[in-house]
Amino acid sequence: MDEKALAQSILDLVGGPGNVEGVTHCASRLRFTLKDGEKADAVKLKATEGVLGVVEKGGQVQVVIGPAVETVYTPLVGLLDASAPQAPEEPMPAENDHRSVMARIFDYISGALTPLLPIFAGAGILTAVLIILAGLGVCPADSGQFAVWYAAGHAIFYFLPIFVGFYAAKKLGVTPLVGAIIGAALLEPNFTALQTGDPKSFFSIPIVAVDYSATIVPSLLAVWVTSFLERSLNAHLAKNLRSFLVPAIDLAVMVPLTVLVLGPIGNAVANGAGAAINYLVSANMVVAGIVMGGFWGLLVIFGVHWAIIPIILANLNANGGDPIFALAAASVFACLGVSFGVFLRTKDKDYKTLVGSYLISGILSGVNEPLIYGVIMRYRKLIPMVVVAGAIGGAVGGIGNVQLIVFNFLVNVFTLASFAPIGWFLAEAAVSFVVALVLVLAFGFESKGDAAEQRAEQTATKAA
């Protein structure tokens, strides 16, 4: 099935264009917000050729495609545009959004961060390679070329409040550049200079000078409040005045409010959450490795891992290293290990070819959703194997005090230098992979329940 035909099939099975409130995509999934979730046929979606899995969570229907998701998203948007005069990324009106508060929060965070993942990966790879070259003496750390390339890799993280503000604004229907400028104001030289000078005040209100570089939460909070302000301004101002008055009032109100209230609150929330998780790490690194390595894959399945990103970035910004994702990476190698075990044991030649392509994609790109939904969720006997192997590998990483030293959210052959000590990280990876592989070779991967489910999917395919 070509991409346009697949897009049409998916659109039909989620209830048609009239049932789509909005659609976005991440590294591997189409994320639908539907008017009526009951109209989506999850069974037939799962049985559709080209679809790896379906996740129904937080009012969204997420259709897992794999690394080629954008080639399906583009024609899908074209079909939506052709069928109705709606913008696919229009946010759902708050009064019609019946999702839980937590579901809305996770959806907001993922909507603001998902568009940044490809550039995170690219910048992380560039910086990791640069560190290797510096260590080999090919590109010394005090050279001009190191400074230029480091700036290229580091800029996305230093100016993160700007980019998060932009995409958070798009997610909530706020003027995107207003969101970006609020973030930029937190990094403007006159404001950042307050961190070292005498304390200043804003109309007698003390200004808390905080380093907001590489932060996420302040921009997310500021844009969320701005969405209410902008909605009110658009409702009460004359149309011919909105184009310049709305941005002017937004900035005049929101930048001081962010500097005085929202920024410090956001910074405190991020630091508090980080302190809670980091307490576990500092109390017992091995236990932390068991927890993060064992259960990270489950967090990814349910989309909860988005809440961890601000903590990872805060650790990197404050300490120059983060142990959380370094330990969680054990789960990634456990996924690769069980999938390689399935590749070796399966007698289905077509499925072996498919799993092989998933493995190559995971190793080279670090996108493991095809393995999660195309292999592990298909044969659920593999789930405890991933948990056990990831926990054991995470414990090894805990013993070695592994750290992520350059931010990336994708673990692949090109980003290994993002972790240190590299020897202990490779030991963590090897143990996770080998234990997972041995478990599959020893106990197999199929169960009676898996076979029954596959027969049901085949029946649904024939019926479609």
C-alpha positions in Angstrom: 0.0 0.0 0.0 1.4 3.4 -1.0 1.5 6.3 1.4 -1.6 8.1 0.1 -3.6 4.9 0.1 -2.5 4.2 3.6 -3.4 7.7 4.7 -6.9 7.3 3.2 -7.4 3.9 4.9 -6.3 5.4 8.3 -8.5 8.4 7.8 -11.5 6.2 7.0 -10.9 4.0 10.0 -10.7 6.9 12.5 -14.2 8.0 11.4 -13.4 10.1 8.3 -12.4 13.8 8.0 -15.5 15.1 9.7 -14.5 13.2 12.9 -10.9 14.7 13.0 -10.5 17.7 15.4 -6.7 17.7 14.8 -3.8 15.6 13.9 0.0 15.9 14.5 2.8 13.4 14.4 5.9 12.6 16.4 8.9 10.4 15.4 6.8 7.4 14.7 3.1 8.0 15.4 0.1 9.9 13.9 -1.7 11.5 16.8 -5.4 12.1 16.2 -7.7 14.2 18.4 -11.2 13.0 17.4 -14.7 14.5 18.0 -16.0 11.0 18.7 -13.4 8.4 19.7 -16.0 5.6 19.5 -16.0 6.0 15.7 -12.4 4.8 15.5 -12.0 1.1 14.6 -8.9 0.1 16.5 -9.1 -3.6 15.5 -9.1 -2.8 11.8 -6.5 -0.1 12.2 -4.1 -2.6 13.8 -4.8 -5.0 11.0 -4.1 -2.4 8.3 -0.9 -3.1 6.3 1.6 -0.4 7.2 0.2 0.2 10.7 2.4 -1.2 13.5 0.0 -0.5 16.4 -2.7 1.7 17.9 -2.6 3.4 21.3 -5.8 5.0 22.7 -4.7 7.4 25.4 -5.8 10.7 26.9 -8.5 11.3 24.4 -6.1 10.7 21.5 -5.9 7.8 19.0 -2.2 7.3 18.2 -1.5 5.3 15.1 2.0 3.9 15.1 3.6 4.0 11.6 7.4 4.0 12.3 10.2 6.2 11.1 8.3 6.8 7.8 5.4 8.5 9.6 5.9 11.9 7.8 5.5 10.3 4.4 2.0 9.3 5.6 1.3 12.5 7.5 1.8 14.7 4.4 -0.9 13.1 2.2 -3.1 12.7 5.3 -3.1 16.5 5.8 -3.8 16.9 2.1 -6.8 14.7 2.4 -8.1 16.7 5.4 -7.5 20.0 3.6 -9.3 18.8 0.5 -12.3 17.6 2.4 -12.9 20.5 4.8 -11.6 24.1 5.3 -10.0 23.2 8.6 -6.4 23.4 9.8 -5.3 19.9 11.0 -3.4 21.3 13.9 -6.2 23.5 15.2 -6.4 23.0 19.0 -9.6 21.5 20.4 -11.8 24.2 22.1 -11.5 23.9 25.8 -15.2 23.6 26.3 -15.3 20.5 24.1 -12.3 18.9 25.6 -13.5 16.1 27.9 -10.1 14.6 28.6 -8.7 14.4 32.1 -6.4 17.1 33.4 -3.3 14.8 33.3 -4.2 13.8 29.7 -4.3 17.5 28.6 -1.0 18.2 30.4 0.8 15.3 28.7 -0.7 16.2 25.3 0.4 19.8 25.8 4.0 18.9 26.7 4.3 16.4 23.8 2.8 18.9 21.4 5.3 21.5 22.3 8.3 19.1 22.3 7.6 16.6 19.5 8.5 19.0 16.6 11.9 19.6 18.2 12.9 15.9 18.4 14.5 15.7 15.0 16.7 18.7 15.6 17.5 17.4 19.1 18.7 14.2 17.5 20.8 16.1 14.9 22.3 18.5 17.3 23.1 15.7 19.8 24.8 13.7 17.1 26.9 16.7 16.0 28.0 17.5 19.5 28.7 13.8 20.3 30.9 13.5 17.2 32.6 16.8 18.1 33.5 15.5 21.6 35.1 12.4 20.0 37.1 14.5 17.6 38.3 16.8 20.5 39.3 13.7 22.5 41.3 12.4 19.5 43.0 15.8 19.1 41.6 16.2 15.6 39.5 19.2 16.6 41.0 20.7 19.9 38.5 22.2 22.4 40.3 25.6 22.2 40.1 25.8 18.4 37.9 28.1 16.4 36.3 25.2 14.5 35.4 23.6 17.8 33.7 26.8 19.0 31.7 27.2 15.8 30.5 23.5 15.6 29.8 23.5 19.4 27.6 26.6 18.9 25.8 24.8 16.1 25.0 21.8 18.3 24.4 23.7 21.6 22.2 26.5 20.3 19.0 24.5 20.3 19.4 23.7 24.0 20.6 27.1 25.2 17.7 28.9 23.4 15.2 26.2 24.2 12.7 28.6 25.9 12.2 30.3 22.5 11.5 27.2 20.5 9.3 25.7 23.2 7.4 28.9 23.4 6.8 28.9 19.7 5.5 25.3 19.5 3.6 25.6 22.7 1.8 28.6 21.3 1.0 26.7 18.1 -0.4 23.9 20.2 -2.8 26.2 22.1 -3.7 28.5 19.2 -1.7 31.5 20.5 0.2 33.7 18.1 3.4 31.6 17.7 5.9 34.5 17.6 4.4 35.9 20.8 5.3 32.6 22.5 8.8 32.7 21.0 9.4 36.3 22.1 8.3 35.6 25.7 10.9 32.9 25.8 13.5 35.1 24.1 12.9 37.8 26.7 14.1 35.4 29.4 17.4 35.2 27.5 17.7 38.9 26.5 21.1 40.3 27.6 19.7 43.2 29.7 17.6 40.7 31.7 20.4 38.0 32.0 22.7 40.8 33.3 20.5 41.1 36.4 21.8 37.7 37.6 25.2 39.3 38.4 24.3 42.9 39.2 22.6 44.5 42.2 19.1 43.3 42.9 16.4 45.1 40.8 12.7 45.5 41.1 9.7 46.0 38.9 7.5 48.7 40.4 8.8 47.8 43.8 8.3 44.0 43.2 11.7 42.3 43.5 12.9 40.5 40.3 14.1 37.0 40.9 17.0 36.7 38.5 17.2 33.1 37.2 19.2 31.5 34.5 16.4 30.3 32.1 18.7 28.9 29.4 17.7 25.3 28.4 14.5 25.4 30.5 11.1 24.2 29.4 8.5 24.7 32.2 8.6 28.6 32.4 7.7 28.9 28.7 5.0 26.2 28.9 3.4 28.0 31.9 3.7 31.4 30.2 2.1 30.3 26.9 -0.7 28.6 28.8 -1.6 31.8 30.6 -1.2 33.8 27.4 -3.8 31.6 25.7 -6.5 32.9 28.1 -5.3 36.5 27.7 -5.2 36.3 23.9 -8.6 34.7 23.7 -10.1 37.5 25.8 -8.4 40.2 23.8 -9.6 38.7 20.5 -13.2 38.6 21.9 -13.2 42.2 23.0 -11.0 44.2 20.6 -12.2 45.5 17.2 -10.9 43.3 14.4 -9.0 46.2 12.8 -7.0 46.7 16.0 -6.2 43.1 16.8 -3.2 42.7 14.5 -1.0 45.1 16.5 -2.7 45.6 19.8 -3.0 41.9 20.8 0.7 41.2 20.4 1.6 44.5 22.2 -0.7 43.7 25.2 0.4 40.1 25.3 4.0 41.1 25.6 3.5 44.0 27.9 1.5 41.8 30.3 3.1 38.4 29.9 6.8 39.2 30.0 6.7 40.9 33.4 4.3 38.3 34.7 6.6 35.5 33.5 9.7 37.2 35.0 8.0 38.0 38.3 5.8 35.0 38.9 5.5 32.2 36.3 9.2 31.9 35.6 10.3 31.4 39.2 7.3 29.1 39.8 8.2 27.0 36.7 11.8 26.9 37.7 10.8 25.8 41.2 8.4 23.1 39.9 11.1 21.7 37.5 13.7 21.8 40.3 11.4 20.1 42.8 10.4 17.3 40.4 14.1 16.8 39.5 15.1 16.7 43.2 12.5 14.0 43.9 13.8 11.7 41.1 17.4 12.7 41.7 17.0 11.7 45.4 16.4 8.2 44.3 19.5 8.4 42.1 21.7 9.8 44.9 20.2 7.4 47.5 21.0 4.3 45.5 22.2 4.4 41.9 21.8 0.7 41.4 18.1 0.7 42.6 17.6 3.8 40.3 19.1 1.8 37.4 16.8 -1.1 38.1 13.7 1.1 38.2 14.6 3.3 35.1 16.0 0.5 33.0 13.2 -1.9 33.8 10.2 0.4 33.3 11.3 3.1 30.8 9.8 1.1 27.9 6.4 1.1 29.7 6.6 4.9 30.1 7.2 5.2 26.4 4.2 2.9 25.5 1.9 5.1 27.6 3.5 8.4 26.5 4.4 9.4 30.1 8.1 9.8 29.3 7.5 13.3 28.1 7.2 14.5 31.7 10.8 13.4 32.3 12.4 15.5 29.6 12.3 18.8 31.6 14.1 17.0 34.4 16.8 15.6 32.1 17.4 19.0 30.7 17.5 20.6 34.1 20.1 18.1 35.3 22.2 18.7 32.2 22.0 22.5 32.6 22.7 22.5 36.4 25.2 19.6 36.7 26.6 19.0 33.2 25.3 15.4 33.3 22.1 13.5 33.7 21.9 9.9 35.1 18.1 9.4 34.4 18.2 8.8 30.7 21.6 7.1 30.8 20.0 4.5 33.1 16.8 4.4 31.1 18.8 3.6 27.9 19.1 0.0 29.2 15.5 -0.5 28.2 16.3 0.5 24.6 19.0 -2.2 24.4 16.6 -4.7 26.0 14.1 -4.0 23.2 16.8 -4.5 20.6 17.8 -7.8 22.3 14.4 -9.4 22.5 13.7 -8.3 18.9 16.9 -9.9 17.7 15.9 -13.0 19.5 12.5 -13.0 17.6 14.4 -12.4 14.4 16.6 -15.5 15.0 13.7 -17.8 16.2 10.8 -16.9 13.9 10.2 -19.3 11.0 8.0 -16.8 9.1 10.3 -15.4 6.4 8.2 -12.3 5.7 8.1 -11.5 9.4 11.8 -12.1 9.8 12.5 -9.6 7.0 10.1 -7.1 8.7 11.8 -7.5 12.1 15.2 -7.1 10.5 14.2 -3.8 9.0 12.9 -2.6 12.4 16.2 -3.6 14.0 18.3 -1.7 11.4 16.1 1.3 11.9 16.5 1.1 15.7 20.2 0.7 15.6 20.8 3.6 13.1 18.0 6.0 14.0 17.2 5.2 17.6 13.5 5.1 16.8 12.3 2.0 18.6 8.5 2.3 18.4 8.4 -0.2 15.4 10.1 -2.7 17.7 7.8 -1.9 20.6 4.5 -2.1 18.6 5.6 -4.4 15.8 7.3 -7.1 18.0 7.0 -6.6 21.7 3.3 -5.6 21.9 2.6 -8.3 19.3 4.1 -11.0 21.5 3.4 -9.8 25.0 5.3 -12.6 26.5 8.3 -10.4 25.6 7.2 -7.6 27.9 8.5 -9.1 31.2 11.7 -10.1 29.4 12.3 -6.5 28.4 11.6 -5.4 32.0 14.0 -8.0 33.5 16.8 -7.4 31.0 16.5 -3.6 31.2 16.5 -3.8 35.0 19.7 -5.9 35.1 21.4 -3.6 32.5 20.2 -0.5 34.4 21.8 -1.9 37.6 25.1 -2.3 35.7 24.8 1.3 34.6 24.1 2.3 38.2 27.3 0.6 39.4 29.2 2.6 36.8 27.4 5.9 37.6 26.6 6.4 33.9 25.6 9.9 32.8 24.2 11.6 29.7 26.6 14.4 29.0 25.1 15.7 25.7 21.3 15.8 25.4 19.7 13.4 23.0 16.4 11.5 23.2 17.4 8.8 20.7 19.9 6.1 21.5 21.7 4.9 18.4 25.2 4.1 17.1 25.8 7.8 16.4 25.0 9.0 19.9 26.9 6.6 22.0 29.5 9.3 22.7 26.7 11.3 24.5 27.2 9.0 27.5 30.0 8.7 30.0 31.9 6.7 31.2 31.6 5.2 27.8 33.0 1.8 29.0 30.3 1.4 31.7 27.6 2.6 29.3 28.7 0.0 26.7 28.6 -2.6 29.5 25.1 -1.6 30.4 24.1 -1.9 26.8 25.7 -5.2 26.3 24.2 -6.8 29.4 20.7 -5.5 28.6 21.0 -6.8 25.0 22.5 -10.2 25.8 20.2 -11.0 28.8 17.1 -10.1 26.6 18.4 -12.2 23.7 19.1 -15.2 26.0 15.6 -15.0 27.5 14.0 -15.2 24.1 16.2 -18.0 22.9 15.5 -19.9 26.2 11.8 -19.4 26.6 10.5 -18.4 23.1 8.3 -15.5 22.3 4.9 -16.9 21.3 2.0 -17.7 23.6 -1.6 -19.0 23.0 -3.0 -15.6 23.6 -0.7 -14.1 20.9 -1.8 -16.7 18.4 -5.5 -16.1 19.1 -5.1 -12.3 18.7 -3.3 -12.7 15.4 -6.1 -14.9 14.1 -8.6 -12.2 15.1 -6.5 -9.5 13.3 -6.4 -11.7 10.2 -10.2 -12.1 10.3 -10.6 -8.4 10.6 -8.3 -7.9 7.6 -10.4 -10.3 5.5 -13.6 -8.6 6.6 -12.2 -5.2 5.7 
